[in-house]
Amino acid sequence: MTEKPNILIVDDELGPRESLRMILKPSYNVFIAEDGYKALEIIKQVPIDLITLDLRMPGLSGIDVLKEVRESNKDIQVIVITGYGSLGTITTASQYGVYDYISKPFNVSDVTMVVQKSLDKRKYGTDIKKLLEDIGTLRGLSKIDRTKKIFEKCASFIKELSEKKVTITNAQNRANDLDCFKFLKLISDILQNKTHVLAEHAERIHYYTSLFSNSINLTAEEKDLIEIASYFHDIGKIGMEVEYAESDKYFDDKQFHEWKKHPEQGVAILAPVDFSPAVLSAILHHHERYDGKGFPDGLRGDEIPLGSRILRIANAYDALLLAKPYPETRSKQDIASELNGCGEGELDPHLLQIFIKAIQSHDERLQ
């Protein structure tokens, strides 16, 4: 049975203290402190997971309590609950890692939602630390075996994050749930090595797919699935002997044959996570061509999953921008012409025009 998280309510007013206690007690172990001094005593004696903190208290203020807490424990989540607010006070509190703010008088739904999100963030942070420790124990393995082992260790965690990401139902929740996706990105960076070209490439591809997300009529779930695929689409390249940095060298036949296996290898690596079939399909087919001359299955036109067609365009754009030699500056018309030229037969023509309009309007990398 999972132990309930420990929550400390710190407020000098009886009414708000009791209201919070009644709201939180059914789901959490609740501790009460009527002033800052009592709060610090409890924190020394009990492993507190989250604090709801009033900033305006006599004696030791909420800011002073926050400073003391952060000197000894950076992992405790803090939610400020206050009946007044000033920009200066909020800014000061933010410097000490406050998760969120709730104004008095508060309602039950606001409190329960923010508390649960804050505890989720703490849990993800703990799991990431454990993941990093586990990675440190994986020595003497090839890159591909190491990657598979990491996925086996954290499969349930990644799956939980990805499912949380795609259950978002409205714009406000999407904005409030970014922490979840940041952890997915962190795992991708860990596996691909942040300084490695693959991780940098994945970050750029995610940026380009986000331009698509704002330009075509996709559901929130479709957008999230494509964004997840953008971070993991080249994970199959890890461990291969071929180097994938943008270089002046060309593959020989043997290297090209190995390179073409990376979509299928990526799906195999991701198997322990049990990603949505839409994510795996987008990854598997992101090198299909619109004219049917791609791989691995030679799909044509709309047979190619939408996510794969979007990833193919994003990859083509990235390759174009990184091609050497290239001018230091390009006009938006130049980039559009080049995309149209290199995309003939390769890219979905309708999606390509949507993407060109999006980059011309929003991609600040173009002059």
C-alpha positions in Angstrom: 0.0 0.0 0.0 1.4 3.4 -1.0 2.0 5.8 1.9 0.1 9.0 1.8 2.2 12.2 1.2 2.9 14.4 4.2 1.5 18.0 3.8 2.2 20.8 6.2 -0.3 23.7 6.4 1.4 26.9 7.7 -1.1 29.7 8.4 -1.6 32.0 11.5 -5.4 32.3 10.7 -7.5 29.5 12.2 -10.2 29.6 9.4 -7.9 29.0 6.4 -5.9 26.4 8.4 -9.0 24.4 9.2 -10.5 24.7 5.7 -7.3 23.4 4.1 -7.1 20.6 6.7 -10.6 19.5 5.9 -9.9 19.5 2.1 -6.6 17.7 2.3 -7.1 15.2 5.2 -9.0 12.5 3.3 -6.1 12.0 0.8 -3.0 13.1 2.7 -1.3 13.1 6.1 -1.8 16.6 7.3 0.3 18.6 9.8 -0.6 22.0 11.1 1.6 25.0 12.1 0.1 28.3 13.3 3.4 30.2 12.8 6.8 29.9 11.1 8.7 28.7 14.2 6.4 25.7 14.7 6.6 24.9 10.9 10.4 24.7 11.1 10.2 22.4 14.1 7.8 20.0 12.3 9.9 20.0 9.2 12.9 18.8 11.3 10.9 16.0 12.8 8.7 14.8 9.8 9.6 14.1 6.2 7.3 16.7 4.6 6.5 16.4 0.9 4.6 19.7 0.4 4.0 22.9 2.3 1.0 25.3 1.9 2.4 28.5 3.1 0.9 31.9 4.1 3.3 34.7 3.4 2.0 37.3 5.8 2.4 36.0 9.3 3.6 37.7 12.5 7.0 36.8 13.9 8.7 34.7 11.3 7.2 35.6 7.9 6.4 33.1 5.1 9.4 34.3 3.1 11.7 33.7 6.1 10.3 30.2 6.5 10.8 29.6 2.8 14.4 30.7 3.0 15.1 28.3 5.9 13.4 25.4 4.2 15.4 25.9 1.0 18.7 25.9 3.0 18.1 22.4 4.2 15.7 20.8 1.6 15.3 21.8 -2.0 12.9 19.0 -2.8 9.9 20.0 -0.6 7.2 21.5 -2.8 5.7 24.8 -1.7 2.4 26.4 -2.6 1.8 29.9 -1.4 -1.7 30.6 -0.1 -2.3 34.2 0.7 -5.0 36.8 1.1 -2.9 39.6 -0.3 -0.3 39.9 -2.9 2.3 42.3 -4.2 4.6 41.9 -7.2 7.6 42.3 -4.9 6.6 39.6 -2.5 5.6 37.1 -5.2 8.9 37.8 -7.1 10.9 37.1 -3.9 9.0 33.9 -3.1 9.5 32.7 -6.7 13.3 32.9 -6.2 12.9 30.1 -3.6 11.2 27.6 -5.8 7.4 28.2 -5.2 5.4 25.8 -7.3 2.2 27.9 -7.5 -0.1 30.4 -5.7 -3.6 30.3 -4.5 -5.5 33.3 -3.3 -7.8 33.4 -0.3 -10.7 32.8 -0.3 -9.9 29.5 -2.1 -12.2 26.7 -3.4 -11.8 23.0 -3.1 -11.1 22.2 -6.8 -8.3 24.8 -7.0 -6.6 23.4 -3.9 -6.9 19.8 -4.8 -5.7 20.3 -8.4 -2.7 22.4 -7.5 -1.6 20.2 -4.6 -1.8 17.0 -6.8 0.1 18.7 -9.6 2.8 19.8 -7.2 3.2 16.3 -5.7 3.3 14.8 -9.2 6.2 17.2 -10.1 8.0 16.1 -6.9 7.5 12.4 -7.8 8.8 12.9 -11.3 11.9 14.7 -9.9 12.6 11.8 -7.6 12.1 9.3 -10.4 14.5 11.2 -12.6 17.2 11.2 -9.8 16.7 7.4 -9.5 17.0 7.0 -13.3 20.3 9.0 -13.3 21.6 6.7 -10.5 20.6 3.6 -12.4 22.2 4.9 -15.6 25.5 5.3 -13.6 25.4 1.6 -12.8 25.2 0.6 -16.5 28.9 0.1 -17.4 30.6 -2.1 -19.9 27.7 -2.3 -22.2 27.4 -1.3 -25.9 25.4 1.8 -26.6 22.5 -0.1 -28.0 22.4 -2.5 -25.0 22.7 0.4 -22.6 19.8 2.2 -24.2 17.6 -0.9 -24.1 18.5 -1.4 -20.4 17.6 2.2 -19.6 14.2 1.9 -21.3 13.5 -1.3 -19.4 14.3 0.4 -16.1 12.2 3.5 -16.8 9.5 2.1 -19.1 6.6 2.5 -16.7 7.7 6.0 -15.8 7.9 7.1 -19.4 4.6 5.5 -20.2 3.0 7.3 -17.3 4.4 10.6 -18.5 3.3 10.1 -22.1 -0.2 9.0 -21.1 -0.5 12.1 -18.8 0.6 14.2 -21.7 -2.0 13.0 -24.1 -4.9 13.1 -21.7 -4.9 16.9 -21.8 -8.3 18.3 -22.8 -8.0 22.1 -23.0 -5.5 24.9 -23.5 -5.2 25.9 -19.9 -4.4 22.3 -18.8 -1.8 22.1 -21.7 -0.1 25.2 -20.3 -0.1 23.9 -16.8 1.1 20.4 -17.7 4.4 21.4 -19.4 6.5 19.9 -16.6 5.4 16.4 -17.7 6.7 17.0 -21.2 9.9 18.5 -19.9 10.7 15.3 -18.1 10.1 13.3 -21.3 12.5 15.6 -23.1 15.0 15.1 -20.3 14.9 11.4 -20.7 15.4 11.7 -24.5 18.4 14.0 -23.9 19.9 11.5 -21.4 19.6 8.6 -23.8 21.0 10.5 -26.7 23.6 12.6 -24.7 22.8 16.3 -24.6 26.0 17.3 -26.4 25.4 14.8 -29.1 24.1 15.8 -32.5 21.1 13.5 -32.1 19.8 15.3 -29.0 20.2 18.7 -30.6 18.5 17.5 -33.8 15.6 16.1 -31.8 15.1 19.4 -30.1 15.0 21.2 -33.4 12.6 18.7 -34.9 10.3 19.2 -31.9 10.4 23.0 -32.6 9.4 22.5 -36.2 6.6 20.1 -35.4 5.2 22.7 -33.0 4.9 25.1 -35.9 2.7 22.5 -37.6 0.7 22.0 -34.4 -0.3 25.6 -34.5 -1.1 25.6 -38.2 -3.3 22.6 -38.9 -6.5 21.3 -37.4 -5.3 18.6 -35.0 -6.8 17.4 -31.7 -4.8 18.0 -28.5 -4.0 14.3 -28.4 -2.8 14.2 -32.0 -0.5 17.2 -31.3 0.9 15.6 -28.2 1.6 12.2 -29.8 3.5 13.9 -32.7 5.5 16.0 -30.3 6.5 12.9 -28.3 7.5 11.1 -31.6 9.6 14.1 -32.5 11.9 13.6 -29.5 12.3 9.9 -30.0 12.2 9.5 -33.8 15.9 8.9 -34.2 16.5 6.9 -31.0 17.2 3.8 -33.2 20.5 5.5 -34.3 22.0 5.0 -30.9 24.6 2.2 -30.8 25.0 2.0 -34.6 28.5 2.2 -36.0 27.6 4.9 -38.5 28.2 8.4 -37.3 25.2 10.7 -38.0 26.7 14.2 -37.5 26.1 16.5 -40.5 29.4 15.9 -42.1 30.9 16.0 -45.6 31.2 12.2 -45.7 28.8 10.1 -47.7 27.7 6.6 -46.7 28.9 3.7 -48.6 26.4 0.9 -49.5 27.1 -1.0 -46.3 26.7 2.0 -44.1 23.6 3.1 -45.9 22.0 -0.3 -45.4 22.7 -0.1 -41.7 21.4 3.5 -41.5 18.1 2.5 -43.0 17.4 0.1 -40.1 17.2 2.9 -37.5 13.4 3.5 -37.7 12.7 -0.2 -37.0 15.5 -0.3 -34.4 14.0 2.7 -32.7 10.6 1.0 -32.4 12.3 -2.1 -30.9 14.1 0.0 -28.3 10.9 1.8 -27.4 9.0 -1.5 -27.0 9.3 -1.7 -23.2 7.6 1.7 -22.8 4.4 0.5 -24.6 3.9 3.9 -26.4 0.7 4.6 -28.2 0.7 2.8 -31.7 0.4 6.3 -33.2 3.8 7.3 -31.7 5.5 4.1 -32.9 3.9 4.3 -36.3 5.1 7.9 -36.8 8.6 6.9 -35.8 8.6 3.7 -37.9 7.6 5.5 -41.1 9.3 8.9 -40.8 11.5 8.0 -43.8 8.7 7.0 -46.2 8.4 9.2 -49.3 5.2 10.6 -50.7 5.9 9.0 -54.0 6.4 5.5 -52.4 10.1 5.3 -52.8 10.9 5.6 -49.1 11.5 3.0 -46.4 10.9 0.7 -44.6 7.6 -0.3 -46.3 7.4 1.9 -49.4 4.2 3.5 -48.3 2.7 6.1 -50.7 0.7 9.3 -50.2 -1.9 9.2 -47.5 -0.9 5.6 -46.7 1.9 7.3 -44.7 0.8 8.2 -41.2 0.2 11.9 -40.7 2.8 12.1 -38.0 5.4 10.5 -40.3 4.6 13.0 -43.1 5.1 15.9 -40.6 8.4 14.5 -39.3 9.6 14.0 -42.9 9.0 17.6 -43.7 10.6 18.8 -40.4 13.7 16.6 -41.2 14.0 18.0 -44.7 13.8 21.5 -43.4 16.5 20.8 -40.8 18.8 19.2 -43.3 18.4 22.2 -45.6 19.2 24.7 -42.9 22.3 22.8 -41.8 23.6 22.0 -45.4 27.1 23.2 -45.9 28.2 25.5 -47.4 25.2 27.9 -47.0 24.8 31.7 -46.8 24.8 33.3 -43.4 21.4 34.8 -44.2 18.6 33.6 -46.4 15.3 35.3 -47.4 12.1 33.5 -46.6 11.4 33.3 -50.3 14.7 31.5 -50.8 14.0 28.9 -48.2 10.5 28.3 -49.6 11.8 27.8 -53.0 14.5 25.3 -51.8 11.9 23.4 -49.8 9.6 23.1 -52.8 12.4 22.0 -55.0 13.9 19.3 -52.7 10.4 18.1 -51.6 9.1 17.1 -55.1 8.1 13.5 -54.8 9.4 13.2 -51.3 7.1 15.4 -49.2 3.3 15.7 -48.9 2.7 18.8 -51.1 -0.3 20.0 -49.1 1.4 19.8 -45.8 4.5 21.3 -47.2 2.7 24.5 -48.2 1.2 24.8 -44.7 4.7 24.3 -43.2 6.2 26.9 -45.5 3.6 29.5 -44.5 4.2 28.6 -40.8 8.0 29.1 -41.0 7.7 32.3 -43.0 5.4 33.7 -40.2 6.9 32.2 -37.1 10.4 30.8 -37.5 12.7 33.5 -36.1 15.8 31.6 -37.5 14.9 33.0 -40.9 15.7 36.6 -41.6 
